[in-house]
C-alpha cells in the first residue's frame, strides 16, 4: 500500500487531500514524463452532487499502475512509499497526473 497525497480537489473521491475510493488506477502505459500519466479513477465533483463523507478516508491506498516505465511500478502496482496525484480543480482525468512518476527507461 502507498501513502497518497491527492491535490485533485475537483474529484468526487477527494476529501481533505485524501482519497475515499479505496484504490486508484494510474494510466500512462507509454509515459516518459509526469504529464503523460493520469488518474483513471478521477470522477468530476459537480456542484450539488453528494460527497463521499460516508466512505473511509485514508492516506494509505492501493495504486494499480499502467505506467510500466515508472521505476515504482512492480507488476502493475505502485511500490513507492509515498506518491502525489496532481490536478487541482481538474474536470477530466487527462487534467490529472502522477506527480511522483519517475521514468526508468
N, CA, C and O of each residue as an XYZ file, in Angstrom:
420
protein
N       0.852     -1.181      0.000
C       0.000      0.000      0.000
C       0.896      1.242      0.000
O       2.019      1.230      0.503
N       0.364      2.290     -0.573
C       1.107      3.523     -0.784
C       0.445      4.678     -0.046
O      -0.781      4.765      0.013
N       1.257      5.558      0.512
C       0.757      6.778      1.140
C       0.468      7.755      0.009
O       1.376      8.120     -0.737
N      -0.785      8.183     -0.130
C      -1.219      9.030     -1.236
C      -1.589     10.417     -0.754
O      -2.366     10.574      0.188
N      -1.027     11.421     -1.406
C      -1.381     12.809     -1.166
C      -2.010     13.310     -2.463
O      -1.316     13.432     -3.472
N      -3.300     13.600     -2.455
C      -4.025     13.971     -3.672
C      -4.474     15.426     -3.622
O      -5.218     15.823     -2.724
N      -4.022     16.217     -4.586
C      -4.400     17.631     -4.645
C      -5.558     17.885     -5.608
O      -5.892     19.038     -5.882
N      -6.173     16.818     -6.123
C      -7.237     16.955     -7.115
C      -8.565     17.198     -6.395
O      -9.381     16.288     -6.249
N      -8.765     18.434     -5.949
C      -9.958     18.783     -5.173
C     -11.225     18.752     -6.012
O     -12.327     18.758     -5.463
N     -11.089     18.719     -7.326
C     -12.247     18.631     -8.210
C     -12.767     17.210     -8.383
O     -13.709     16.987     -9.144
N     -12.165     16.242     -7.684
C     -12.585     14.845     -7.785
C     -13.560     14.509     -6.662
O     -13.376     14.925     -5.518
N     -14.585     13.761     -7.001
C     -15.614     13.371     -6.038
C     -15.044     12.508     -4.907
O     -15.618     12.475     -3.818
N     -13.940     11.818     -5.142
C     -13.340     10.951     -4.131
C     -12.392     11.687     -3.182
O     -11.955     11.116     -2.183
N     -12.068     12.953     -3.488
C     -11.121     13.704     -2.671
C     -11.811     14.305     -1.458
O     -12.814     15.009     -1.576
N     -11.254     14.013     -0.296
C     -11.760     14.574      0.951
C     -10.547     14.971      1.787
O      -9.862     14.112      2.342
N     -10.286     16.273      1.874
C      -9.163     16.795      2.652
C      -7.835     16.193      2.209
O      -7.035     15.763      3.040
N      -7.599     16.163      0.878
C      -6.380     15.654      0.235
C      -6.197     14.148      0.410
O      -5.110     13.620      0.174
N      -7.260     13.461      0.824
C      -7.267     12.000      0.929
C      -8.210     11.445     -0.133
O      -9.113     12.140     -0.598
N      -7.993     10.193     -0.510
C      -8.867      9.543     -1.476
C      -9.793      8.581     -0.753
O      -9.340      7.736      0.020
N     -11.078      8.707     -1.001
C     -12.080      7.855     -0.358
C     -12.437      6.637     -1.201
O     -13.325      5.871     -0.825
N     -11.765      6.443     -2.331
C     -12.127      5.360     -3.237
C     -11.656      3.985     -2.750
O     -12.302      2.979     -3.045
N     -10.569      3.927     -2.027
C     -10.046      2.635     -1.566
C      -8.878      2.146     -2.393
O      -7.937      1.560     -1.858
N      -8.930      2.383     -3.703
C      -7.828      2.089     -4.608
C      -7.992      2.955     -5.843
O      -9.109      3.325     -6.202
N      -6.895      3.277     -6.487
C      -6.951      4.077     -7.715
C      -6.162      3.379     -8.808
O      -5.404      2.442     -8.558
N      -6.363      3.866    -10.033
C      -5.615      3.358    -11.182
C      -4.946      4.528    -11.875
O      -5.598      5.507    -12.238
N      -3.641      4.417    -12.055
C      -2.872      5.415    -12.800
C      -2.638      4.859    -14.192
O      -2.186      3.725    -14.349
N      -2.949      5.664    -15.205
C      -2.723      5.268    -16.596
C      -1.532      6.019    -17.167
O      -1.103      7.039    -16.628
N      -1.012      5.500    -18.254
C       0.121      6.114    -18.933
C       1.108      5.050    -19.372
O       2.297      5.136    -19.064
N       0.624      4.051    -20.089
C       1.448      2.894    -20.442
C       2.712      3.265    -21.214
O       3.712      2.553    -21.120
N       2.692      4.355    -21.969
C       3.878      4.777    -22.724
C       4.534      6.015    -22.130
O       5.362      6.649    -22.783
N       4.179      6.362    -20.912
C       4.645      7.605    -20.290
C       6.160      7.647    -20.124
O       6.803      6.663    -19.760
N       6.697      8.825    -20.407
C       8.109      9.128    -20.171
C       8.227     10.321    -19.216
O       9.303     10.602    -18.687
N       7.086     11.026    -19.002
C       7.036     12.206    -18.133
C       5.750     12.168    -17.302
O       4.795     11.473    -17.651
N       5.741     12.920    -16.205
C       4.572     13.007    -15.327
C       3.303     13.352    -16.094
O       2.259     12.734    -15.888
N       3.397     14.343    -16.982
C       2.194     14.829    -17.662
C       1.654     13.848    -18.701
O       0.652     14.133    -19.357
N       2.300     12.708    -18.857
C       1.804     11.649    -19.733
C       1.090     10.562    -18.941
O       0.725      9.523    -19.493
N       0.890     10.804    -17.634
C       0.146      9.893    -16.762
C      -1.150     10.579    -16.348
O      -1.294     11.791    -16.512
N      -2.081      9.819    -15.821
C      -3.307     10.411    -15.273
C      -3.944      9.444    -14.294
O      -3.669      8.245    -14.312
N      -4.798      9.983    -13.442
C      -5.551      9.153    -12.507
C      -6.840      8.740    -13.211
O      -7.764      9.541    -13.348
N      -6.895      7.495    -13.652
C      -8.059      6.988    -14.374
C      -9.273      6.839    -13.466
O     -10.393      6.672    -13.949
N      -9.058      6.898    -12.159
C     -10.165      6.770    -11.199
C     -10.869      8.097    -10.945
O     -11.892      8.132    -10.260
N     -10.339      9.180    -11.484
C     -10.922     10.507    -11.303
C     -12.375     10.556    -11.762
O     -12.716     10.057    -12.834
N     -13.216     11.157    -10.947
C     -14.601     11.447    -11.306
C     -14.881     12.880    -10.871
O     -14.686     13.232     -9.708
N     -15.330     13.686    -11.792
C     -15.537     15.110    -11.506
C     -16.592     15.324    -10.424
O     -17.660     14.712    -10.438
N     -16.265     16.197     -9.499
C     -17.210     16.615     -8.463
C     -18.034     17.762     -9.049
O     -17.512     18.842     -9.325
N     -19.290     17.514     -9.227
C     -20.186     18.527     -9.799
C     -20.916     19.244     -8.669
O     -21.192     18.656     -7.623
N     -21.221     20.504     -8.885
C     -21.923     21.261     -7.844
C     -23.264     20.608     -7.547
O     -23.997     20.219     -8.456
N     -23.570     20.497     -6.276
C     -24.816     19.880     -5.853
C     -24.752     18.370     -5.735
O     -25.696     17.745     -5.251
N     -23.644     17.772     -6.174
C     -23.506     16.317     -6.101
C     -23.182     15.896     -4.672
O     -22.561     16.647     -3.920
N     -23.595     14.722     -4.314
C     -23.316     14.187     -2.978
C     -21.821     13.972     -2.811
O     -21.122     13.639     -3.767
N     -21.343     14.164     -1.605
C     -19.933     13.936     -1.295
C     -19.774     12.535     -0.739
O     -20.760     11.869     -0.424
N     -18.547     12.090     -0.621
C     -18.252     10.747     -0.161
C     -17.939     10.697      1.326
O     -17.082      9.919      1.747
N     -18.609     11.500      2.122
C     -18.313     11.579      3.546
C     -18.542     10.259      4.273
O     -17.968     10.038      5.339
N     -19.360      9.389      3.724
C     -19.621      8.107      4.373
C     -18.539      7.078      4.078
O     -18.507      6.018      4.703
N     -17.663      7.374      3.145
C     -16.572      6.462      2.787
C     -15.437      6.583      3.795
O     -15.311      7.593      4.487
N     -14.628      5.558      3.867
C     -13.470      5.567      4.750
C     -12.391      6.472      4.155
O     -11.933      6.239      3.036
N     -11.990      7.492      4.891
C     -10.960      8.415      4.442
C      -9.614      7.893      4.918
O      -9.424      7.630      6.105
N      -8.678      7.745      3.980
C      -7.371      7.214      4.328
C      -6.316      7.787      3.402
O      -6.586      8.049      2.230
N      -5.118      7.980      3.924
C      -3.977      8.407      3.111
C      -3.244      7.195      2.546
O      -2.407      7.336      1.654
N      -3.552      6.006      3.059
C      -2.900      4.778      2.592
C      -3.867      4.070      1.649
O      -5.010      3.789      2.010
N      -3.392      3.786      0.435
C      -4.276      3.298     -0.610
C      -3.519      2.374     -1.558
O      -2.301      2.483     -1.697
N      -4.236      1.472     -2.204
C      -3.631      0.622     -3.226
C      -3.655      1.381     -4.549
O      -4.675      1.956     -4.929
N      -2.517      1.377     -5.245
C      -2.405      2.086     -6.516
C      -2.072      1.077     -7.606
O      -0.960      0.550     -7.661
N      -3.044      0.814     -8.472
C      -2.826     -0.008     -9.660
C      -2.244      0.924    -10.709
O      -2.767      2.016    -10.929
N      -1.173      0.505    -11.352
C      -0.450      1.424    -12.233
C      -0.134      0.800    -13.586
O       0.473     -0.266    -13.681
N      -0.570      1.508    -14.632
C      -0.298      1.087    -16.009
C       0.943      1.776    -16.581
O       1.331      1.496    -17.715
N       1.571      2.675    -15.814
C       2.775      3.381    -16.264
C       3.976      2.459    -16.064
O       4.749      2.611    -15.119
N       4.109      1.510    -16.968
C       5.119      0.449    -16.832
C       6.548      0.972    -16.877
O       7.463      0.286    -16.421
N       6.762      2.162    -17.414
C       8.098      2.744    -17.483
C       8.525      3.438    -16.208
O       9.642      3.948    -16.132
N       7.666      3.469    -15.207
C       7.983      4.133    -13.937
C       8.824      3.211    -13.064
O       8.578      2.006    -13.008
N       9.810      3.775    -12.386
C      10.684      2.982    -11.523
C       9.928      2.382    -10.335
O      10.394      1.413     -9.734
N       8.772      2.944     -9.992
C       7.986      2.460     -8.861
C       6.964      1.386     -9.248
O       6.261      0.865     -8.382
N       6.876      1.055    -10.529
C       5.904      0.074    -10.998
C       6.480     -1.335    -10.862
O       7.504     -1.665    -11.460
N       5.803     -2.153    -10.068
C       6.178     -3.555     -9.928
C       4.944     -4.404    -10.180
O       4.047     -4.479     -9.341
N       4.908     -5.036    -11.331
C       3.769     -5.891    -11.675
C       2.467     -5.124    -11.730
O       1.431     -5.619    -11.287
N       2.512     -3.920    -12.269
C       1.345     -3.038    -12.420
C       0.771     -2.561    -11.083
O      -0.408     -2.217    -10.991
N       1.608     -2.545    -10.061
C       1.264     -1.977     -8.755
C       2.338     -0.958     -8.405
O       3.512     -1.153     -8.720
N       1.939      0.122     -7.758
C       2.901      1.128     -7.330
C       3.564      0.652     -6.040
O       2.884      0.283     -5.083
N       4.878      0.664     -6.025
C       5.615      0.234     -4.838
C       6.249      1.409     -4.104
O       6.984      1.207     -3.137
N       5.973      2.639     -4.551
C       6.510      3.814     -3.859
C       5.863      3.928     -2.482
O       4.690      3.599     -2.304
N       6.632      4.391     -1.528
C       6.080      4.579     -0.189
C       5.101      5.742     -0.139
O       4.132      5.713      0.619
N       5.357      6.770     -0.951
C       4.556      7.997     -0.925
C       4.470      8.558     -2.338
O       5.498      8.755     -2.987
N       3.264      8.818     -2.821
C       3.092      9.464     -4.135
C       2.116     10.618     -4.015
O       1.387     10.756     -3.032
N       2.132     11.435     -5.048
C       1.185     12.541     -5.136
C       0.450     12.490     -6.461
O       1.038     12.208     -7.506
N      -0.837     12.766     -6.403
C      -1.628     12.932     -7.624
C      -1.953     14.415     -7.701
O      -2.504     14.984     -6.759
N      -1.612     15.041     -8.819
C      -1.789     16.480     -9.006
C      -2.881     16.753    -10.020
O      -3.169     15.923    -10.882
N      -3.489     17.936     -9.906
C      -4.507     18.313    -10.867
C      -5.478     19.360    -10.365
O      -6.353     19.785    -11.119
N      -5.359     19.785     -9.135
C      -6.202     20.859     -8.601
C      -7.676     20.668     -8.886
O      -8.278     19.686     -8.451
N      -8.252     21.598     -9.609
C      -9.681     21.578     -9.932
C      -9.950     20.943    -11.289
O     -10.757     21.456    -12.064
N      -9.295     19.854    -11.574
C      -9.456     19.158    -12.852
C     -10.920     18.829    -13.113
O     -11.690     18.559    -12.192
N     -11.282     18.859    -14.385
C     -12.639     18.500    -14.812
C     -12.640     17.179    -15.583
O     -13.701     16.652    -15.918
N     -11.460     16.654    -15.859
C     -11.302     15.443    -16.658
C     -10.048     14.719    -16.176
O      -9.104     15.360    -15.714
N     -10.029     13.410    -16.278
C      -8.862     12.658    -15.793
C      -7.579     13.064    -16.515
O      -6.497     12.961    -15.938
N      -7.674     13.519    -17.759
C      -6.492     13.932    -18.514
C      -5.848     15.194    -17.940
O      -4.728     15.543    -18.313
N      -6.545     15.873    -17.041
C      -6.010     17.060    -16.379
C      -5.332     16.704    -15.055
O      -4.914     17.593    -14.313
N      -5.224     15.415    -14.760
C      -4.541     14.938    -13.556
C      -3.236     14.273    -13.958
O      -3.026     13.970    -15.133
N      -2.356     14.046    -12.987
C      -1.118     13.327    -13.277
C      -0.528     12.760    -11.993
O      -0.787     13.252    -10.894
N       0.262     11.724    -12.162
C       1.021     11.186    -11.035
C       2.275     12.043    -10.907
O       3.203     11.927    -11.708
N       2.293     12.898     -9.898
C       3.407     13.819     -9.697
C       4.678     13.101     -9.266
O       5.761     13.687     -9.291
N       4.557     11.840     -8.872
C       5.701     11.067     -8.398
C       6.301     10.153     -9.460
O       7.274      9.450     -9.191
N       5.733     10.155    -10.660
C       6.238      9.320    -11.749
C       7.727      9.608    -11.999
O       8.135     10.765    -12.102
N       8.521      8.552    -12.093
C       9.938      8.665    -12.423
C      10.236      7.643    -13.509
O      10.104      6.437    -13.304
N      10.640      8.150    -14.665
C      10.913      7.269    -15.793
C      12.162      6.444    -15.529
O      13.211      6.974    -15.163
N      12.030      5.150    -15.719
C      13.150      4.246    -15.513
C      13.799      3.795    -16.804
O      14.768      3.037    -16.793
N      13.256      4.269    -17.927
C      13.774      3.841    -19.244
C      14.956      4.669    -19.679
O      15.507      4.441    -20.756
